[in-house]
Amino acid sequence: MTVVILELLKLGDFIQSTPLISSIKEQFKRQEIIIAAHRADVALAAEHTQLADRVVAITDDELSGGSTKNLPDQPKLLVNLSSAPAALNFASSFKPKEIIGPRLTDSGQVKFPLSQMIARSTLQFDRSLGRMNLVDMWRLMAPFAVQPRPLIWPLVQDDAIDDELNSQLKRINPQLPTMGLHLGCGHHLRRWSAENFAALAKSLGLSQIVLLGGPHEKALAMRFMHLWGEGGENLIDLSGKTSLPQLGLALSKLDLFVSADTGVMHMAAAVGAP
């Protein structure tokens, strides 16, 4: 028998779902655990965490068509964490024996688990009233007791990134605290300007600054370095230079991490970055 976990969301959502996935893995030890991911970075993250026996990448055509040959037709359990129409249609095509998460009824209506309905209604009324984290909401969706547990992001030693960081940190001043900044964010309403990041970094006093992010954050890094000043003193730019496992390792070495509400923030929480 098989348990399929549909990860059709973003990287940060996947990391927040790792406590639920690890609990499912423990609960169904004799079942094959499959994580089905739509985004390439989520598929890579799923491989890295090793929480599943198999990771399946779902293409755009498969998602829009509502099926794929790489997943079983009738899994024992299907875990769907997304209420997007494409995810609901994709999930309903499998006809699992049991489903966790949003689902379509026979009449085509969306049905949410009770815990998710309460959380959604509270957030829609006033987001400041919401005291339930997404991690907790997914934990309460399970049909069995799931105790609170930390986010999961394994740290794998990487000599290349380790040498890069250590050599540059020693070049600046090994006695200074190290502050990491992630300047980008997927949604414009969650972004903070490079000007604000620079002002914050300067206001916190003398420290080593490490810029982190993907290739699409290089322009923001250039803007920050311009604001930081000529010579780039006490500054290390690693934006676009790290893989996901390397990024987690870099985050674990920081004394302080500052970012907007983005997936890297959840990765930082998982590896214990303050």
Number of C-alpha atoms within 10 A of each C-alpha: 12 19 24 27 23 23 26 25 18 17 23 16 19 27 25 24 21 23 22 24 23 18 20 23 18 11 13 14 10 10 17 16 22 22 24 23 24 20 18 14 15 25 21 17 20 25 16 16 16 13 20 21 12 14 22 19 19 22 14 11 10 14 17 14 13 17 18 18 7 11 16 15 14 17 20 17 21 23 24 23 22 18 18 13 13 14 22 20 19 20 26 20 14 18 14 19 10 13 21 17 22 23 25 16 10 8 6 11 9 14 14 17 16 13 17 20 14 14 18 15 12 16 15 11 10 9 12 9 11 15 11 14 11 14 20 20 20 22 24 19 21 19 11 11 11 18 12 13 14 14 22 21 24 15 18 11 11 12 10 10 19 14 11 13 17 12 12 16 21 11 10 15 13 13 10 15 15 20 22 26 23 23 27 26 18 12 10 8 8 12 15 15 14 21 15 12 19 19 14 12 19 13 9 9 9 12 18 24 24 23 22 27 24 17 13 11 17 20 13 19 24 14 14 21 20 15 15 20 10 8 9 14 12 18 20 19 18 21 23 16 14 18 14 18 19 19 22 23 22 24 27 20 18 20 16 16 21 18 20 18 17 20 18 24 18 21 25 24 20 21 20 17 21 14
